[in-house]
Amino acid sequence: MTTLVSIENFIKKFSREVDENNAAIFAGAGLSVGAGFVNWSDLLREIADELNLDVDKEHDLVSLAQYHLNDRGANRDGLNRAIIDHFFNENTVTENHRILARLPITTFWTTNYDDLIERSLRDAGKIPDVKQAKEDLPRTIRNRDAVVYKMHGDAQHPNDAVIAKDDYQTYMQTRGSFVTALAGELVSKTFLFLGFSFSDPNLDHVLGRIRSEMGSCQRTHYCILRKEQKLDSDSPGDFEYRKIKQEHFINDLKCRYNIQTVLIDSYAQITDILTKIERVHKQRTIFVSGAADDYSPWAEADALDLCANISALIVKKGFRIVNGLGLGVGSAIVEGALREIYRNQRSKLTDQLQIRPFPQSDDAKKMWSRYREDMLDYAGVAVFVFGNKASENGLVLSNGMREEFDIAIAKGVTPLPLGFTGSMADELWREVVNSFEKIIPKSLHGIKPDFVSLGDKTKSGQEHLKTLERILDSL
């Protein structure tokens, strides 16, 4: 029996590669099917009909596309029209694309003609540098966040798309630079292959080249495949035969290319797996929500010193901070984080501190809810301190903090209101205490005594910092 990677073990290992900026994605047609795009068989279905062939009986679709070209005297109009009709549209990006775009993955490879990857990156506020022709490879877009290599071209340029046997046979002359670039990436990054069948001759060439050069020192990569399913149309022995063949295929990937396989029962599990990877990654990012016009019963200097010490502790424990520069406490939170970052010089500033000040124009304030959702999309934990503001009727609790708490709960972000700081944080702390087992993940139920202690206003700030440190260690 072929040794497989368990889903849990894969999530643990690939999450580590994501955190260390070593992860890359190779997306095949299967990743785009969920958005309404066709697979190769459906792309060529009408073309096969014109050739009096049954696309469902054809396994060599590259040759099928070539038969069409031969039949048309090498005229590509039919193939171009098929690509445009099926891929040149604004289909909604899938949840899988959205999750991948939010993760700190900077390298995407795909054989797909659609633009789902680059659109999902833009939707996540990132700048993609798209490489769809060899002329794009030497050029670099300023301030890019991710590179998207479209090694078979783009629906916007269907005449240059790689689809027929002639295109594959001349690939090294027309697009050989992509092969060189991919070989380098496969040596230096850990790839996750999604929606990919491994039938592409170009990838097979690259993997074989790396195997011949690296031998038994190839980097470990991963792919997610669905288990063979029993079909109603199966004849006796068909299902068993496909299972045996899949087992040999999985073993071949492992032995020759060091690609480890994760088997799933349904494609819906891919979203579950990616969600868990994102959750593991986000657990290292803490959103700090705070606002104060009044610090009672704390003296202002002591309150600001407390906020700085809280953020310094968070950074010291290896967490990233996301902060919106809340009224009265935001500067102190940033100061404490900077103090710890510069003291230890463990990493780049932007790796551990993201400052997202709220825009202050009247029009921009209408977008604050969406802005809060965006910030909490990147956090796994939310810390709440103080939470009050001045109004015409005097001091009131912060409705912005309340909204951030509600968003955090809706997104599955673990809330840590520091009730001892009073105001809205105290109200939120009481809510969590009263519904602790429901709100806090089961794996963290052991922190309940310490969490309850965070509401004790008789303890000193130093005592509460020690309590928070124990909770952070549990996270």
Buried (B, 14 or more C-beta within 10 A) or exposed (E): EBEBBEBEEBBEBBBBBBBEEBBBBBBBBBBBBBBEBBBBBBBBBBBBEEBEBEBEEBEEBBBBBBBBBBEBEEEBEBBBEBBBBBBBEEBEBBBBBBBBBBBBBBBBBBBBBBBBBBBBBBEBEBEBBBBBBBEBBEEEEEEBBBBBBBBBBBBBBBEBBBBBBBBBEEBBEEBEBBBEBBBEBBEEBBBBBBBBBBEBEBBEBBBEBBBEEBEEEBBBBBBBBBEBEEEEEEEEEEBEEBEEEBBEBBBEBBEEBBBBBBBBEEBEBBBEBBBBBBBBBBBBBBBBBBBBBBBEEBEEEEBBBBBBBBBBBBBBBEBBBBBBBBBBBBBBBBBBBBBBBEEEEEEEEEEBBBBBEBEEEEEEEEEBEEBBBBBBBBBBBBBBBBBBBEEEEEEBBBEBBBBBBEBBBEBEBBBBBBBBBBBBBBBBBEBBBEEBEEBBEEEBEEBBEBBBBBBEEEBEBEEBBBBBBEBBEEB
